[in-house]
Amino acid sequence: MTVRPIGVRNLFWLVAAAIAVSGLLQLSPLAPLAGRDTQRVPGGEGFWDTLLAPPRAAAADDLDLLEQDAFRAAVDRVAPSVVRIETVGGLPRVGTVLFGTGPTTGLVVDKDGYVISSKFNFINRPASILVRLPDGQLKPAQLVATDHNRMLVLLKIDVDNPLPVPEIVPQAEMRVGQWAIAVGRTFEGNRPNMAVGILSALGRIWGKAIQTDAAVSPGNYGGPLVDVRGRVLGVIVPLSPQSDSEVAGYEWYDSGIGFAVDAEHILKILPRLKKGEDLHPGVIGITLRGQGLDVGEPVVAACHPNSPAAKAGIKAGDRIEEIDGRKTQRAAEVKEQISRRYSGEKIHIVLLRDQKPLQFDVELVLKLEPYEHGLLGVLPMREPAKAPGGTPGTVIRYVYPKGPGAAAGIEPGDALVSLVGKPIQGRVEAIEQFGAFQPGDEVELEVRRGDQTRKLRLKLGRLPEELPPVELPPARGEVKPPAGERPKVGTVELKIPEFKNSAWAYIPEAYQPDVSYGVVIWLHAPGGFDFKELLARWKSHCDRHDLILLAPKSADPQRWAPGEVTLVEKLLDQVRSTYTVDPARVVVHGHEGGGTLAYMIAFGHRELIRAAAVVDAPLAGRPPENDPLHRLAIYLTTAKKSRHAEAVKQSTALLRQMKIPVTLKDLGEDPRYLNDEELAELVRWIDMLDRI
């Protein structure tokens, strides 16, 4: 629920009532504003009736004007410190964002000519930067340093006289629901532009920003968010909780969701920026257990090899209890404590291992060496859920002919029993256990064939990028239908109450709760789609390969909105809560604009998504670091005449550089969606995502 500030009007009447009751002042001096009878005084006949009566329309208009005057006064107070920034030259486009030549905004933070602004305003690398002061002076500026974690830049201009520095609001005084005014200086004229809203949340973007519903846009990126007294709450920047790319959050502008880096933090880092020190996010190199940060426990599922965490001695299974003295009850709190810090900072961690407390001092680093998953070279059977006490191990369905497993003599029908001495309980557990190793690592493996068990030592290879053979053996045997009712099967219409979007799912008619089903989330191109036509192409594949097809429709048929990422999250949660979903085969699949959204979802929800299949769309944002627990595979298409051909080529190179396996499909001359043969190949690619 949004809490609306009390406002000047209501505050006026509260103060008037208090003064009147105290008998300190006659009401008559206030009456002209309120439209009252000026002859009545406190204590006189009809006083309470007069005081509490609703104001006349003219008086209400006057009070609205008072409120507006308060906003203007707040902007006037900060205006001498708000500057206009003009750039010359630079790239016309960065990723999918087309840059214009319009001015942007900055805020004076030091009297000697230092100006803070949004990094977004400069990612197109302009040839020159000019700062226009409120008095009209135009000054050349130099970019001194960049905060890559909170997307800020510090500029420096030479000044003849000290510049006015605004007053800030300490973090301790910020309250959700208070007035918040977004200020920019992008239009001609003496006054800044402004948009009024409230401060709607604190500690957003993993503790790095405050949130407002005031309208923000590229024009006021870098400008201040101020309170009703004209004090600076923060500096407006585009940010996103799902991505840390240079353009992340840009697509949210004018959506009622805007972010600002709080001013108190900016003052803390200002000395470092003034020295020319670029600041970067710090990473520790751990993956936390669970399917969601908000509900997951702060338990380490895996440590990145050669990471600060691994070097400090942190291990899988450790439960993080505190970071720098702050308790951590949820995985999200661990992420927040780390994400808001910078590379080079040290944190003190208290954790539990076998119920014993241990303490570690860990220094965060700029980046980790790209992690690459190791491959044994087998596909496991997708066995039904085992009863407690069942035989451990996972049975082999298929062996890659040139993989390490084949060279070691592993055959279909063999069962993987243990890895480096730890029992393998099933397919999903085996995938996680092998995730701790990279190509070239030598592992000891126990394999059962019939009644015989043998131990093997072998070196792991690399995950394959090529498509599998035309036919793969069945992934499971027959499953006996369980007694009792099943959930709905066939075409199921889905609805998320807070969204007006239509959405459908196809559940195979032969659905059995004991079978794990992959999920393909289909995101359409501009223009929408017909679910019956889509299902006609996918139904046989879903029935044969145990796949659930999930197909939402964008609210605007011509485009996906960033907020619809949440729609997809909730639809997937709905499917997972009703049906048995295979965590190793959840794929987001999009065409053109739907492909762009597919990247956003895949990169922002690594704990849920295992692959992205993108047709004719460029990379959206920088891919996240590969990690041991959450594998990610990418399927891309290219076409010679596609306007995205060069971007897809660059995307492929970047993904491979980050050790994320990419399968690239050439569609020939013209960009298009997949034909029937190519769609069958994509389904086979999905069928091999649970490779070990």
Secondary structure, DSSP 8 states (H G I E B T S, - for coil): ------HHHHHHHHHHHHHHHHTSS-STTTHHHHT--TT--TTSTTHHHHHHS---HHHHHHHHHHHHHHHHHHHHHHGGGEEEEEEE---SEETTEE--S--EEEEEEETTTEEEEEGGGGTT--SEEEEE-TTS-EEEEEEEEEETTTTEEEEEE--SS------B--GGG--TTSEEEEEE--SSSSS-EEEEEEEEEEEHHHHTEEEE-S---TTTTTSEEE-TTS-EEEEEE---SS--STTTTGGGTTTT-EEEEEHHHHHHHHHHHHTT--B-B-B--EEESSS-TTTS-SBEEEE-TTSHHHHHT--TT-EEEEETTEE--SHHHHHHHHHTSBTT-EEEEEEEETTEEEEEEEE-BS-------EE--EEE-------TT---SEEEEEE-TTSHHHHTT--TT-EEEEETTEE--SHHHHHHHHTT--TT-EEEEEEEETTEEEEEEEE-EE---S---S----SS------SS-----EEEEE--TT----EEEEE-TT--TTS-EEEEEEE--TT---HHHHHHHHHHHHHHHTEEEEEE--SBTTB--TTHHHHHHHHHHHHHHHS-EEEEEEEEEEETHHHHHHHHHHHH-TTT--EEEEES----S------SSS--EEEEEE-TT-TTHHHHHHHHHHHHHTT--EEEEE--SS-----HHHHHHHHHHHHTTT--
